[in-house]
Amino acid sequence: MVENTIVTAELLENKVVIWNEKEWNPIFQEKYFGKIIEEEKIKYLLLSLEETMILLEREHMVLMKAKKEIDIKTFYSIACKIDKEFAHKYIVYRDLRNRGYIVKSGFKFGTHFRVYDRGVNPYKGGSKDLKEHTKFNVHAVPENYTSSYQEWSRYVRLSQNIRARALLAVVDEEGDATYYRIERIKP
């Protein structure tokens, strides 16, 4: 992606879209931001709240709502209202992206993020053997988070079923993420 590339996105209720394919193509093809959606005769790029925030931070995006530009602080506030976990999820998302990983939604695997290794193409076609696999499933939580053993058991099993490592990303009050690997061990 050319470093000075600026795309225009639109905030619609709780989702962010880029309508112009010429604008979204570089950020999708080169940096793997977003998900292409095709509905009837309309094709657009759907961005997650985390993807939107990082593109705003890096000054690669102008975000509009009702034909008015939204600044980064306003968007952060909106995102926190839409998703109560946004604050700690974004810290982890940004950290992983800054480390060079490709980060996609982990929703269907019961976690926040699927993480691919640096330099791979998560959309590579072909047989299942040729496709790139998720390296980590990452679940972001604040440091005071509590959960049940059953919840972690499901998370680890789902991760292992797709040959990914289950990571717990704990965000402390200073805004730093610490990663813990969780795995099932057979005695």
Secondary structure, 3 states (H helix, E strand, C coil): CCCCCCEEEEEECCEEEECCHHHHHHHHHCCCCCEEEEECCEEEEEECHHHHHHHHHCCCEEEEECCEEECHHHHHHHHHHHCCCHHHHHHHHHHHHHCCCEEEECHHHCCCEEEECCCCCCCCCCCCCCCCCCCEEEEEEECCCCCCHHHHHHHHHHHHHCCCEEEEEEECCCCCEEEEEECCCCC
